[in-house]
Amino acid sequence: MFVYFYDVKPKKKDDYNRLKRSFYYHFNKIKLNDFSFKTKSVLMVNDRYEKLIDSFFLGFKGQVEVYKVKTDGVEQLC
């Protein structure tokens, strides 16, 4: 399982809304049936989707800050 932490960071402040709209438009086109967890800036996916999600984020290289963590499990506190 992989956990991705991401943040939309445009090069210019004026481009924020355009970049955010484009990012989420393309993000929502990815049809994965088993998103384990998805919030505003965290995504947890099965191992088999690693290359797909990596290539998606690489398409926004320099505009989105992304960190990826390999984990065996995550538990909810509240």
Rosetta blueprint (number, residue, H / E / L):
1 M L
2 F E
3 V E
4 Y E
5 F E
6 Y E
7 D E
8 V E
9 K L
10 P L
11 K L
12 K L
13 K H
14 D H
15 D H
16 Y H
17 N H
18 R H
19 L H
20 K H
21 R H
22 S H
23 F H
24 Y H
25 Y H
26 H H
27 F H
28 N H
29 K H
30 I L
31 K L
32 L L
33 N L
34 D L
35 F L
36 S L
37 F E
38 K E
39 T L
40 K L
41 S L
42 V E
43 L E
44 M E
45 V E
46 N L
47 D H
48 R H
49 Y H
50 E H
51 K H
52 L H
53 I H
54 D H
55 S H
56 F H
57 F H
58 L H
59 G L
60 F L
61 K L
62 G L
63 Q L
64 V E
65 E E
66 V E
67 Y E
68 K E
69 V E
70 K E
71 T L
72 D L
73 G L
74 V L
75 E L
76 Q L
77 L L
78 C L
